[in-house]
Structure formats: C-alpha cells, structure tokens
Amino acid sequence: DIGVTGVQTCALPICGSVFSTQPVVTVEDAGGNRAIMDGSSITLAITTPAGATLNCTTNPLAASSGLATFTGCKIDKVGTYTLTATADGLSSAASDSFNTTAGAATHLVFAASPGGAVGGTAFSSQPVVRAEDAGGNIVTSDSSSVTLGITPGTGAVGATLSCPTNPLGASSGVAAFGGCKLDKAATGYTLTATDGSLTSAVSNVFDTTVGVASQLI
C-alpha cells in the first residue's frame, strides 16, 4: 500500500503566526520509499480542532515528486495539536504532537462587566479584564497594569469610580478587580479599560440604583 507519512511541524509555534518549521508530507510505497512519480493532492487538517482553525497558503497541496512542502501554515488558538494528512486512495498520517502558545498582547477584553450596582456600594459583580492576542487567546505572560475609568459621556455627570487598587497589575493576563463602586446612581454607565498601547475595552452598559435610606441632610 501507499501511505502518506512524514508530517513534520515546529515544536512551539505562536498561534496566529506561521510555523517557523512548516509541515512536509512524503508519499511512500509499502517499503517506505518515496514515490517520486506521485503527484497526489494532499490535505492537512487539525486532528482534533477543538474550535481552532488551520490556515495554509495552499491546502490541499499537490505533491511534487512524492513530496508536499506546505507554506504559511498557522493555527489561531492556543493548545496541543497534531495534524493529519490525507489523500485519495492513500492511508492517512498524523504528525507528532506540538503546542501553540499565545502571541503578543494586542487588546483588552472585559471577561466580566460590572453588575448589581448600588450607588456608593461595591458592585456585586466586579469587573474582570484580560489581555488577549490577535487571535483572542489570553496572554498568560502579560502582567502589565490595567486602568479602569468611567467612559466619558456615560452615567451621571461628576460621578466617581473608586477601586481599592486601580490601576491593577494583571496576573497571568487577567486583571480581576475587587471592591469597585460608583458614588452616584444613574442609568447608562460603561467602564473603559486601558493598558498602555493595547487597544482599550468598554464594558457592557449597566445602571446604578439608589441605596437604602441611611441619613438625613
């Protein structure tokens, strides 16, 4: 039988960026000899995608002299993968296992927006902001400082946001704020998260309500 073998991938590609070592697939005969007369069309795919996408410059790719050297291949999500090579009439082959890591942080995302807000009282649901790469993967190596502020033009004029720590350094790419509150009750607030050159993020819209009466003025 003729089988597709010899898939090679790089050990630690950065997701969203092309592999530094590209996959190479060899068409062989039953004795393990390269079938130099073969020009089969070979398709590469992630063996278990789990939501990830493989992109290559050309896929399927026709073998030349029994060899298909892929270019521009990349995977967009962090994870552990193998690639499977298939071609009509040939037995398939799987690559060695390899990992993809997150790329450089490019933007912020609110993983949790404020909620349960009463003026002057800490939100029952506190803001959580994470740093992500261009593929939407959390950059666990990121520990930069995230700053929260009221988005200009939202909520009550003159309102103040207070948090015990703000700016807050991210831990493994995630800044989980605690104790944040707004002093004025109003509708239509959003918060904006910023972090240096990263693209900022805006929370979902939320309201703050008047708390329980406690004093006379």
C-alpha positions, 0 to 999 in steps of 0.5 A, spaced: 500 500 500 501 507 499 501 511 505 502 518 506 507 519 512 512 524 514 508 530 517 513 534 520 511 541 524 515 546 529 515 544 536 512 551 539 509 555 534 505 562 536 498 561 534 496 566 529 503 566 526 506 561 521 510 555 523 517 557 523 518 549 521 512 548 516 509 541 515 512 536 509 508 530 507 512 524 503 508 519 499 511 512 500 510 505 497 509 499 502 517 499 503 517 506 505 520 509 499 518 515 496 514 515 490 517 520 486 512 519 480 506 521 485 503 527 484 497 526 489 493 532 492 494 532 499 490 535 505 492 537 512 487 538 517 487 539 525 486 532 528 482 534 533 480 542 532 477 543 538 474 550 535 481 552 532 482 553 525 488 551 520 490 556 515 495 554 509 497 558 503 495 552 499 491 546 502 490 541 499 497 541 496 499 537 490 505 533 491 511 534 487 515 528 486 512 524 492 513 530 496 508 536 499 512 542 502 506 546 505 507 554 506 504 559 511 501 554 515 498 557 522 493 555 527 489 561 531 488 558 538 492 556 543 493 548 545 496 541 543 495 539 536 497 534 531 495 534 524 493 529 519 494 528 512 490 525 507 489 523 500 485 519 495 486 512 495 492 513 500 492 511 508 492 517 512 498 520 517 498 524 523 504 528 525 507 528 532 504 532 537 506 540 538 503 546 542 501 553 540 502 558 545 499 565 545 502 571 541 503 578 543 498 582 547 494 586 542 487 588 546 483 588 552 477 584 553 472 585 559 471 577 561 466 580 566 462 587 566 460 590 572 453 588 575 448 589 581 450 596 582 448 600 588 450 607 588 456 608 593 456 600 594 461 595 591 458 592 585 456 585 586 459 583 580 466 586 579 469 587 573 474 582 570 479 584 564 484 580 560 489 581 555 488 577 549 492 576 542 490 577 535 487 571 535 483 572 542 487 567 546 489 570 553 496 572 554 498 568 560 505 572 560 502 579 560 502 582 567 502 589 565 497 594 569 490 595 567 486 602 568 479 602 569 475 609 568 468 611 567 467 612 559 466 619 558 459 621 556 456 615 560 452 615 567 451 621 571 455 627 570 461 628 576 460 621 578 466 617 581 469 610 580 473 608 586 477 601 586 481 599 592 487 598 587 486 601 580 490 601 576 491 593 577 497 589 575 494 583 571 496 576 573 497 571 568 493 576 563 487 577 567 486 583 571 480 581 576 478 587 580 475 587 587 471 592 591 469 597 585 463 602 586 460 608 583 458 614 588 452 616 584 446 612 581 444 613 574 442 609 568 447 608 562 454 607 565 460 603 561 467 602 564 473 603 559 479 599 560 486 601 558 493 598 558 498 602 555 498 601 547 493 595 547 487 597 544 482 599 550 475 595 552 468 598 554 464 594 558 457 592 557 452 598 559 449 597 566 445 602 571 446 604 578 440 604 583 439 608 589 441 605 596 437 604 602 435 610 606 441 611 611 441 619 613 438 625 613 441 632 610 
